[in-house]
Amino acid sequence: MLSYEDKRDALVARYRAAKNQIRLGKDTSNLFRDRSNTAHIALDVRSFDNVLDVNTSQNFVEVEGMSPYAGLVDATLAHDRMPCVVPQLRSITIGGAISGVGIESSSFKFGLVHESILEMDVLTGNGDIATCTPNNEHRDLFFGMPNSYGTLGYVLKLKAEITPVKPFVRLEHVRHTETGTFFDYMDRSFEEDIDFLDGVMFAPGEFYATRGVFTDDAPYNSDYTRQHIYYKSIREKEVDYLTAHDYIWRWDTDWFWCSKNVGAQNRLLRPLFGRKRLNSVFYTKIMRWNAKWGVTRRINRLRGIHTESVIQDIDIPIERAREFYTFFDEEIGIRPVWICPIGAYQKRNDYPLYPMDHARRYINFGFWDVVSGQQTRPEGFYNRKVEEKVVELGGIKSLYSDAYYPRDQFWRLYNQDAYRELKTRYDPNGRLKDLYDKCVLKQ
Ligand SMILES: Cc1cc2nc3c(=O)[nH]c(=O)nc-3n(C[C@H](O)[C@H](O)[C@H](O)COP(=O)(O)OP(=O)(O)OC[C@H]3O[C@@H](n4cnc5c(N)ncnc54)[C@H](O)[C@@H]3O)c2cc1C
């Protein structure tokens, strides 16, 4: 096996020799916007997927940037540790989660994925390797990488904090019927001695907050990797136990609840999928195949139905969360909605491309479905409504999916001045794409 240094040097040489614009060459992706087919060279980075060191005395892991969380979690659990924040889908890579913003139920304590990163080696747009930390001469790049989506450079290796785990997680699902009491409960939970916090809003009047606590022992372990489905259990059980491993991947088996779109929740079909196919990687392949061949699109056209995908994660200050949900259920109507509270881990406002106020708490709303109707709407009609509401309430939207912001509004929200300075220093010749062109224009 080649060392990291050998692979890095070979990659730098390939990057410098390539004339066209560059794209990452990887087998998986969790981006949810279609890309145009402009001329590009795919930079094969698949070999950068190794965990190099799990350091339990100083609680950090050294890992290559294209390592999927699946392998990273296995490597750290073997030492009774886990990365501070593990996004829910197994194939998300740690470099993707930094440059695309990652979140999970430990985010109320540890913030977004990038807040527990200690150091990064970045192949920058100008073909250099910059090792960046919060305090060295590349600190601008260290803080600029989150939400840069591969437009400043690619993380090839990094150090990330890890945190101790116990073998089991005890879950408590608490039902609320009012949005006010639900978000108050979430707010109060920040002060509790718990390890995980998230929730599901199934429909008005039916909201569940789930607190998770590590335990050494469990009276039983539930298994949601085969016939039983995790999100359904939230409505059925007040208390539940999972192994730490199964807790971390509880949402992956059914892609939260989106596996229903491929028939995986059908009692008769589910056994045919088998354990190997009940996961986000398999569903993503089906969805991409469907998008490529336009199967659902054609059927809907024949039925006279107009559809719009509304697949988004947005962060709203907790005191405005109630207002957002009322708007969302009335005007968009996707159900259920995943709820994930976010607190600041680093207590600093230093990440210029994903500006959040460290003095505030936020609620992430995740919704991933299609809005359909008989009426023809302009492209992005519902997504624009969401974007406008997020701006009005002082929130911010992740860019992994479709975005429709006009250019000037986008740059007001995502800090044009800071981005231009970073681009000038790290990608002066525009070898990598521009953030707006990539995330909004899908270039
Ligand atoms: C349905 C759905 C639900 C989601 N839910 C969650 C969620 O609950 N929690 C969460 O945290 N995230 C969630 N995501 C978002 C996901 O974390 C981001 O899209 C993330 O960027 C995907 O990482 P990836 O490794 O698959 O990267 P890719 O999809 O391959 O790439 C994403 C972007 O990051 C860039 N990139 C990838 N690797 C690197 C690197 N090493 N260095 C620099 N840039 C890089 C690419 O150029 C690209 O622009 C969700 C996405 C979808 C589609």
The ligand as a MOL file (V3000), in Angstrom:
LIG
                    3D

  0  0  0     0  0            999 V3000
M  V30 BEGIN CTAB
M  V30 COUNTS 53 58 0 0 0
M  V30 BEGIN ATOM
M  V30 1 C -31.0000 13.2730 1.5180 0
M  V30 2 C -29.7930 13.8740 2.1760 0
M  V30 3 C -29.7500 13.9690 3.5350 0
M  V30 4 C -28.6510 14.5000 4.1440 0
M  V30 5 N -28.6460 14.5220 5.4560 0
M  V30 6 C -27.5690 14.9170 6.0790 0
M  V30 7 C -27.5220 14.8620 7.4600 0
M  V30 8 O -28.5010 14.5050 8.0840 0
M  V30 9 N -26.4140 15.2240 8.1000 0
M  V30 10 C -25.3480 15.6740 7.4100 0
M  V30 11 O -24.3430 15.9810 8.0090 0
M  V30 12 N -25.3760 15.8010 6.0820 0
M  V30 13 C -26.4440 15.4240 5.4090 0
M  V30 14 N -26.4750 15.5140 4.0650 0
M  V30 15 C -25.4640 16.3180 3.3520 0
M  V30 16 C -24.1130 15.7020 3.1700 0
M  V30 17 O -23.4210 15.6430 4.3940 0
M  V30 18 C -23.3030 16.6230 2.2520 0
M  V30 19 O -23.8940 16.6060 0.9830 0
M  V30 20 C -21.8380 16.2110 2.1530 0
M  V30 21 O -21.1070 17.2290 1.4910 0
M  V30 22 C -21.7230 14.9080 1.3780 0
M  V30 23 O -20.4290 14.4150 1.5330 0
M  V30 24 P -19.8260 13.3560 0.5050 0
M  V30 25 O -18.6170 12.8590 1.1550 0
M  V30 26 O -20.8500 12.3820 0.0590 0
M  V30 27 O -19.3460 14.3240 -0.6310 0
M  V30 28 P -19.7400 14.4370 -2.1620 0
M  V30 29 O -21.2220 14.3210 -2.3110 0
M  V30 30 O -18.8750 13.5700 -2.9580 0
M  V30 31 O -19.2910 15.9340 -2.4070 0
M  V30 32 C -19.9880 17.0040 -1.8210 0
M  V30 33 C -19.2450 18.2960 -2.1080 0
M  V30 34 O -18.1030 18.3470 -1.2840 0
M  V30 35 C -16.9270 18.4230 -2.0570 0
M  V30 36 N -15.9660 17.5230 -1.4400 0
M  V30 37 C -16.0880 16.1930 -1.2720 0
M  V30 38 N -14.9990 15.7030 -0.6640 0
M  V30 39 C -14.1930 16.7600 -0.4300 0
M  V30 40 C -12.9250 16.9040 0.1760 0
M  V30 41 N -12.2470 15.8820 0.6680 0
M  V30 42 N -12.3940 18.1540 0.2710 0
M  V30 43 C -13.0380 19.2300 -0.2120 0
M  V30 44 N -14.2340 19.1610 -0.8130 0
M  V30 45 C -14.8070 17.9260 -0.9130 0
M  V30 46 C -17.2860 18.0170 -3.4700 0
M  V30 47 O -16.5080 18.6870 -4.4280 0
M  V30 48 C -18.7560 18.4210 -3.5400 0
M  V30 49 O -18.8850 19.7590 -3.9270 0
M  V30 50 C -27.5540 14.9970 3.3980 0
M  V30 51 C -27.5970 14.8930 2.0130 0
M  V30 52 C -28.6930 14.3400 1.4230 0
M  V30 53 C -28.7120 14.2300 -0.0490 0
M  V30 END ATOM
M  V30 BEGIN BOND
M  V30 1 1 1 2
M  V30 2 1 2 3
M  V30 3 2 2 52
M  V30 4 2 3 4
M  V30 5 1 4 5
M  V30 6 1 4 50
M  V30 7 2 5 6
M  V30 8 1 6 7
M  V30 9 1 6 13
M  V30 10 2 7 8
M  V30 11 1 7 9
M  V30 12 1 9 10
M  V30 13 2 10 11
M  V30 14 1 10 12
M  V30 15 2 12 13
M  V30 16 1 13 14
M  V30 17 1 14 15
M  V30 18 1 14 50
M  V30 19 1 15 16
M  V30 20 1 16 17
M  V30 21 1 16 18
M  V30 22 1 18 19
M  V30 23 1 18 20
M  V30 24 1 20 21
M  V30 25 1 20 22
M  V30 26 1 22 23
M  V30 27 1 23 24
M  V30 28 2 24 25
M  V30 29 1 24 26
M  V30 30 1 24 27
M  V30 31 1 27 28
M  V30 32 2 28 29
M  V30 33 1 28 30
M  V30 34 1 28 31
M  V30 35 1 31 32
M  V30 36 1 32 33
M  V30 37 1 33 34
M  V30 38 1 33 48
M  V30 39 1 34 35
M  V30 40 1 35 36
M  V30 41 1 35 46
M  V30 42 1 36 37
M  V30 43 1 36 45
M  V30 44 2 37 38
M  V30 45 1 38 39
M  V30 46 1 39 40
M  V30 47 2 39 45
M  V30 48 1 40 41
M  V30 49 2 40 42
M  V30 50 1 42 43
M  V30 51 2 43 44
M  V30 52 1 44 45
M  V30 53 1 46 47
M  V30 54 1 46 48
M  V30 55 1 48 49
M  V30 56 2 50 51
M  V30 57 1 51 52
M  V30 58 1 52 53
M  V30 END BOND
M  V30 END CTAB
M  END
